[in-house]
């Protein structure tokens, strides 16, 4: 892909001027130490590839243990291991002509069952402008069936722009030692980014720069709330601790001690308790804020929520129904039911019953007027639905969704009629919905259309009765 002249010049200048500073070489060596294994053979005999120390330990394969000699915490592998590869992206911020460039190296260590061999290859440079970044990769970055890998045996020949489909996805461990010097006369002067980078491990450095532009970033680092600095853009409002963090300042030592992250803070705001285990358990539950208005989250967790992660919505439903039914919401037995789903389903039925009862009362009042519209000829009769129960029956035998109309019917938003044959008056035949003296729906079983004769009957009825009744009322 074509590289704009401006960036081509910057890349060329960087090629001429960039070196590997001693501080970065040290940084590489530190990371290289982590690319070692504890090789375990029979009887728990362990060998540290980092320092050559031999010792005996009972640790399992694929766990990490500390070598008692060099104190490195390393991965344990069996001595039958044929090969193993470590890969890490190490990043160094650099500068040419006042332009910041993030250099990305791959540190790759290959273990062939005998010795370890490491290579470092710089494969990407990211030119950082105010709001924009441009990634350029070397010819050593190879695309094999959609998988990108760095070929350490290939010699560098040229830079190329990263193709469009490759979005910014290169995370790395950034070398902290030169950041302070580089940021000297820049907007990041006070950002404390070096302190953040030192503790952060793998990061998207470009994203960090975006966050470091917020004043809150510096504030959070100074407070030693490093994880919260990763969400610095969420702490831009408020003038005191309570307003900024949503919790009282007395929680600060706890927040620092646990280096809490934003998800943990959100739970702490509701829980208001210094219990990091409980906080971690509550992360991921939905509707915690709404629940906290009804219940004590700690009790709710141990008595209800811990039993099933996906109960929160039902729990909230249950509590809403309790309120609707005016249950005593101070009663612990009601707030924290032993068997939530059983109680939940009970209340659903109860509410339905109460609703039906209310609807029935309203329908009865409406019938006083609607009964005046009952009409029949020698074959058919039409009359208003007399009750919720009758609508339930009609819905069952007609296989339609009439039940959802109960409330509307009760409130007078539409009128429901049953058209039946005089020969078999108990049997459902046609269900009719009326609005403003007009038929809006007339359906046979399974929502089939009605026949000509029934249609004619309905026409006569609307003209002779419905329109007249409504005129009288008007
Ligand atoms: Zn060692």
Boltz pocket constraint, residues with backbone or C-beta under 6 A from the ligand:
constraints:
  - pocket:
      binder: B
      contacts: [[A, 48], [A, 49], [A, 50], [A, 51], [A, 52], [A, 53], [A, 67], [A, 68], [A, 69], [A, 70], [A, 71], [A, 72]]
      max_distance: 6.0
